[in-house]
Amino acid sequence: MEKNCSDADLARQVAASQDRESEDALLRRFAPRVRLYGRRHLRDESAAEDLVQQVLLITLEALRAGKLREPAKIASFVLGTCRMTVLDFRRNAFRRERLLQELGGHTEIVQLPTSPEYDPTQLAHCVQSLKERDRTVVVMSFYDEHKGADIAATLGISDSNVRIIRHRAIRQLLACMGGSE
């Protein structure tokens, strides 16, 4: 399907059905183009990867929302989005540089602590060793990113009980992983 379709056809398919396969095909087709644009204009590999993510996200959102009136111009839309995003990256870098110059001697660089690296296999084992309710609270909190009130409503317990369970489960996970409390 992907090789036989034009860019416009893929854009129409994404806009019409929001078909995951069509979206993936469109992203695979445009990602190398955006990455090349980023390498040429930003001259930094990680910035080029950030550009790919940003531009393709904007493109998908525009297609899903029906904001692109002429799907035949999808390539122009992506290129224009690249240009605007690169300009935004440069503006932000300029602002940061100007602030550093203005505040120069008045600021101190603070080194934030880095989080320790954990073995994913060991972490999975430790999570599985938790009691079912504790594991559910941890997974809903950190994997599903639910708020305490939502977890409490789902499990039929109080919000404060969720906090206590989460706190104790984290302590158990830290102990299991060999970390300090």
C-alpha positions in Angstrom: 0.0 0.0 0.0 2.7 2.5 1.0 4.8 2.3 -2.2 1.8 2.7 -4.5 0.2 5.6 -2.7 1.2 9.2 -3.3 1.9 11.6 -0.5 -1.5 13.1 -1.1 -3.3 9.8 -1.0 -1.7 8.9 2.3 -2.6 12.3 3.7 -6.2 11.8 2.6 -6.4 8.3 4.2 -5.0 9.6 7.5 -7.4 12.6 7.4 -10.4 10.4 6.5 -10.0 7.4 8.7 -7.1 8.0 11.1 -6.0 4.6 10.1 -2.9 3.6 12.2 -1.3 1.9 9.2 -1.7 4.9 7.0 -0.3 7.2 9.7 2.7 4.9 10.1 3.3 4.9 6.3 3.1 8.7 6.2 5.5 9.1 9.1 8.0 6.6 7.6 7.8 8.5 4.3 8.4 12.0 5.8 10.7 11.2 8.7 13.9 10.9 6.6 13.1 14.2 4.7 12.5 16.1 8.0 15.7 14.6 9.5 17.8 15.7 6.5 16.3 19.2 6.7 17.2 19.2 10.4 20.7 18.1 9.9 21.3 20.8 7.2 19.7 23.6 9.1 20.4 22.8 12.8 23.8 21.0 12.3 23.1 18.8 15.4 21.9 15.2 15.3 19.9 15.4 18.5 18.2 18.6 17.4 17.4 17.0 14.0 15.7 14.1 15.9 13.8 16.6 18.0 12.7 18.3 14.8 11.5 15.0 13.3 9.3 14.4 16.4 7.9 17.9 16.6 7.1 18.3 12.9 5.6 14.8 12.5 3.4 15.4 15.6 2.2 18.7 14.2 1.5 17.1 10.8 -0.5 14.2 12.3 -2.5 16.6 14.5 -3.3 18.8 11.6 -4.4 15.9 9.5 -6.5 14.3 12.2 -8.2 17.6 12.9 -8.9 18.2 9.2 -6.9 21.4 9.2 -5.0 20.6 6.0 -7.5 21.6 3.2 -5.4 20.4 0.3 -3.8 17.0 1.0 -1.9 17.3 -2.3 0.2 19.9 -0.6 1.2 17.7 2.3 4.9 18.0 1.4 4.7 21.8 1.4 2.9 21.7 4.7 5.7 19.5 6.2 8.4 21.7 4.7 6.8 24.9 6.0 6.4 23.3 9.5 10.1 22.4 9.4 11.0 26.0 8.6 8.8 27.4 11.4 10.0 24.8 13.9 13.7 25.5 13.1 13.1 29.2 13.5 11.4 28.5 16.8 14.4 26.4 17.9 16.8 29.2 17.0 14.7 31.9 18.7 14.6 29.8 21.9 18.4 29.3 21.7 18.9 33.0 21.2 16.7 33.9 24.1 18.6 31.4 26.4 21.9 32.8 25.2 20.7 36.4 25.8 19.5 35.5 29.3 22.8 33.9 30.2 24.6 37.0 29.1 22.3 39.3 31.0 22.4 37.2 34.2 25.9 36.1 33.6 27.7 36.5 36.9 24.5 36.5 39.0 23.6 32.9 38.5 25.2 29.7 39.6 25.0 26.5 37.7 23.1 23.9 39.7 23.9 20.3 39.0 20.7 18.3 39.3 21.1 14.8 40.7 20.8 12.1 38.0 18.5 9.2 38.6 20.3 5.9 39.1 20.1 3.4 36.2 18.0 0.3 37.1 18.0 -3.0 35.4 14.5 -3.3 33.8 14.4 -7.1 34.4 15.1 -6.7 38.1 12.6 -3.8 38.3 9.9 -6.0 36.6 10.7 -8.8 39.1 10.4 -6.4 42.0 7.1 -5.0 40.8 5.8 -8.5 40.4 6.8 -9.4 43.9 4.5 -6.6 45.3 1.1 -7.5 46.7 -1.6 -7.2 44.0 -3.2 -4.0 45.4 0.2 -2.4 45.8 1.2 -3.4 42.3 -2.0 -2.0 40.9 -1.5 1.3 42.6 2.1 1.6 41.4 1.2 0.6 37.8 -1.8 3.0 37.7 0.3 5.8 39.2 3.5 5.6 37.2 2.6 3.6 34.1 -0.9 4.7 33.4 -0.3 8.1 35.0 -3.6 8.2 36.9 -4.2 10.7 39.7 -4.6 9.5 43.2 -8.3 10.4 43.2 -8.9 8.3 40.0 -7.1 5.3 41.5 -9.0 5.7 44.7 -12.3 5.7 42.8 -11.3 2.7 40.7 -10.2 0.6 43.7 -12.9 1.8 46.1 -10.5 3.1 48.7 -9.7 6.6 50.0 -7.3 9.0 48.4 -5.1 9.1 51.5 -5.0 5.3 51.5 -3.7 5.4 47.9 -0.9 7.7 49.0 0.1 5.4 51.8 0.0 2.3 49.6 2.1 4.1 46.9 4.6 5.3 49.5 5.1 1.8 51.0 5.2 0.1 47.6 8.0 2.6 46.5 10.0 1.8 49.7 9.6 -1.9 49.0 10.7 -1.4 45.4 13.8 0.6 46.4 14.7 -2.1 48.9 14.2 -4.8 46.3 16.4 -2.9 43.8 19.1 -2.5 46.3 18.6 1.3 46.7 18.4 3.3 49.8 15.2 4.6 51.2 
